Amino acid sequence: MKLVLDEEQRQLREAVRAFLGAASPLSKARHGYDPQVYARLNGELGLAGLIIPEEYGGAGAGLAELAVALEETGAALLPGPFLATAFAAIALTRAPDKELLAAVAEGRTTATLAQTPVDLDGGAVRGTPAQVLSGMEADVLVAPARGGDGDVLVAVELAGPGVTRTPLETLDPTRGQARVVLEDAPARVLGPAPDVGDLLCVALAAEQLGVMRAALDAIVAYAKIRVTFGRYIGSYQGVKHKLADMHCKLEQAESIVRYAAWAADESPDELPGAAALAQAYVGRACFEVARDHLLLYGGIGFTWEHDAHLFYKRAKADEVLLGPPRIHRARLAQLLEL
């Protein structure tokens, strides 16, 4: 088991952190998706192709490296389709299509993954995938499909015929979702539909870890400079205890995410339990840290102008993205035969 980043992973973390600090600071996050930042993210760092095999133009890295990148994009509340494309890339590496993988790795194509299956009839699909992540920004929808030959994975051009996209009003203003209606939309069969649910849980937990860390760092810094009744608020016992509790949650979450990412790359037998644990614990812990950091700001934390509500909303949206924590707790209990 490996819970500590190696030198290359630390270098990746610093590179992504430095890039996002300059190109996508929090002051830009509230304005939504910037295609130029996303293009630079792929052009300069190649993050879209991080886990895509080298034979398709990617870096051939593992989920542990993707987790490092997602932690930093989560901490920066990066708007746009990076998480959606990471989800799609995870599925595509298990049903490889040379043309599509190469386009994603080069940053020419932005993909997203549907969670609910559609119906395949011949070369066309019908269905309405619910709440497609970054559905308005993506170029290609990768989706499981039910057909005569069993469940397969298909790719649908979202700007093609038979596709209607409608933006949804979401809690998180930094990342959009869409309702996608497919009515005999042309589709390309990529191969048998892979089971990637556990891998998606790990990837999402990595982003949640970044959200937790950034929220805690922000409120600790504020507690050191905010004075009330002639004292820094960080000197009050109630504040110190709350910050200590938040730090403990962060430390536990980091260990869980590192373990789950290691299991995804090195120990597939341990992955189901590690993935269920990641979402059962990290999802709720992330929301609690974001909630408490907002409350500790006092009145200013509730204003629209402050960034605290952005962390709060991202944390809540992520907590239920792959199902509420109770679903993952139930699965973990089943795996442990409890």
HELIX and SHEET records of a PDB file:
HELIX    1   1 GLU A    7  ALA A   23  1                                  17    
HELIX    2   2 LEU A   26  ALA A   29  1                                   4    
HELIX    3   3 PRO A   35  LEU A   45  1                                  11    
HELIX    4   4 LEU A   47  GLY A   49  5                                   3    
HELIX    5   5 GLU A   54  TYR A   56  5                                   3    
HELIX    6   6 LEU A   63  ALA A   75  1                                  13    
HELIX    7   7 PHE A   82  LEU A   92  1                                  11    
HELIX    8   8 LYS A   98  ALA A  105  1                                   8    
HELIX    9   9 GLY A  197  ALA A  223  1                                  27    
HELIX   10  10 ILE A  233  SER A  235  5                                   3    
HELIX   11  11 GLN A  237  GLU A  266  1                                  30    
HELIX   12  12 PRO A  268  GLU A  270  5                                   3    
HELIX   13  13 LEU A  271  LEU A  277  1                                   7    
HELIX   14  14 ALA A  278  VAL A  282  3                                   5    
HELIX   15  15 GLY A  283  LEU A  296  1                                  14    
HELIX   16  16 GLY A  298  PHE A  302  5                                   5    
HELIX   17  17 ALA A  308  GLU A  319  1                                  12    
HELIX   18  18 PRO A  325  LEU A  335  1                                  11    
SHEET    1   A 6 ALA A 111  LEU A 113  0                                        
SHEET    2   A 6 VAL A 140  GLY A 147  1                                        
SHEET    3   A 6 VAL A 118  ASP A 121  1                                        
SHEET    4   A 6 ALA A 124  GLY A 127 -1                                        
SHEET    5   A 6 GLN A 177  PRO A 186 -1                                        
SHEET    6   A 6 VAL A 132  LEU A 133 -1                                        
SHEET    1   B 4 ALA A 111  LEU A 113  0                                        
SHEET    2   B 4 VAL A 140  GLY A 147  1                                        
SHEET    3   B 4 GLY A 150  GLU A 157 -1                                        
SHEET    4   B 4 ARG A 188  PRO A 192 -1                                        
SHEET    1   C 6 ALA A 111  LEU A 113  0                                        
SHEET    2   C 6 VAL A 140  GLY A 147  1                                        
SHEET    3   C 6 VAL A 118  ASP A 121  1                                        
SHEET    4   C 6 ALA A 124  GLY A 127 -1                                        
SHEET    5   C 6 GLN A 177  PRO A 186 -1                                        
SHEET    6   C 6 VAL A 163  PRO A 167 -1                                        
SHEET    1   D 2 VAL A 227  THR A 228  0                                        
SHEET    2   D 2 ARG A 231  TYR A 232 -1                                        
END                                                                             
